[in-house]
Each structure stands twice: as C-alpha cells, then as structure tokens.
C-alpha cells in the first residue's frame, strides 16, 4: 500500500481567547458574567477595580477590587492599570497584573469592562473578542434602571446620553451584540457561550 504523506490537520491552534464583555449600564452584563461563572467553565475571570463603594451584596476581590479615589489615582500615577476611565464620576480600571496572569494561564480569559475600556483593550489586543450586552428595547432598559432606584432624574439623563455613545461604540468597535431579555438570563449566557465556541473553530483569529 502506498505510503501517504502526512496532512496538516492543525488548522486551528486553539489558542486561549480574550473575551471582553461590556454593555449598557443596567443591561445585565454583570449578571451574564456571573451566570458564566456558575457554569464552571475553565475560564479565567479578570477582576476589575473601581473607586465606588461596594454594594451590599458585593465582596472585595470577588466582584471588584474596591479602592478609594486617592488610592486609585496613586495607582494611575504608578502606571498599574492597562486601562482606566472615569465613568459617572467613578473610576474603573483593569490592573495590569490581572491581565498578565490571565493571559499566561492558558485558559480563555473573560473581562468585564465599560465601553471605553473595551475600546482600549481592542487597540492593545486586536485579537480580543468584544461582546456588547443590550436589553431588548429602550423601555425595558429604563424600567430596569428605575427598579434599581439608584439614580435621580438628572442622573438618568446622564445615563441616557452616555447610552447613545455606548451604542455607537458597539456599532464601531464590537464584534457581537447579545440581547439579554428580562427573565431570560440563561438565553444570554447560552448566546455568549455559542460565540466563544464558534471563535475557537476559526482557522484564523
């Protein structure tokens, strides 16, 4: 029997993916990430830092790293963030150490950042997969914000203007948009997982 030459079946090197999840405030992006964590997939979830105070159900080092504004500014001066932004008068940022450790882990890396941070990450890591989480419509989004009871009328106006910028950024910079309808969190998480699985099958990133 004729000996056949070896074929190169290694079309997909299956390198770890850097998945960036962002979305409108109140659209449920945090809930989507939490649902992914509950499914125990071998992801490395990067913990971001913020200067706001923790909510009653949040734990330092689990949901965020909570720093005072003075501490945050000191870390900025020491160039300890891969990116940071001032959003609604609160700092948010991604510590460099978190990203470096995550990328060297060999696992898919999931990051949760605001739209400004996502743009910065994309410029630094062009291979990053950017996913934007949206509510089903404007009314559903407003209802969620009102139900949280955290914003005054003036703050709601600021959020609305910011949302316009975020949606425009989604059109320009993001790879995917995932709808997170009220009461259908599993649907949104399933959609994100489908995206990740499909990206792993790409021949080229």
C-alpha positions, 0 to 999 in steps of 0.5 A: 500500500502506498505510503501517504504523506502526512496532512496538516490537520492543525488548522486551528491552534486553539489558542486561549481567547480574550473575551471582553464583555461590556454593555449598557449600564443596567443591561445585565452584563454583570449578571451574564458574567456571573451566570458564566461563572456558575457554569464552571467553565475553565475560564479565567475571570479578570477582576476589575477595580473601581473607586465606588463603594461596594454594594451590599451584596458585593465582596472585595476581590470577588466582584471588584477590587474596591479602592478609594479615589486617592488610592486609585489615582496613586495607582494611575500615577504608578502606571498599574492599570492597562486601562482606566476611565472615569465613568459617572464620576467613578473610576474603573480600571483593569490592573495590569497584573490581572491581565498578565496572569490571565493571559499566561494561564492558558485558559480563555480569559473573560473581562468585564469592562465599560465601553471605553475600556473595551475600546482600549483593550481592542487597540492593545489586543486586536485579537480580543473578542468584544461582546456588547450586552443590550436589553431588548428595547429602550423601555425595558432598559429604563424600567430596569434602571428605575427598579434599581432606584439608584439614580435621580432624574438628572442622573438618568439623563446622564445615563441616557446620553452616555447610552447613545455613545455606548451604542455607537461604540458597539456599532464601531468597535464590537464584534457581537451584540447579545440581547439579554431579555428580562427573565431570560438570563440563561438565553444570554449566557447560552448566546455568549457561550455559542460565540466563544465556541464558534471563535475557537473553530476559526482557522484564523483569529 
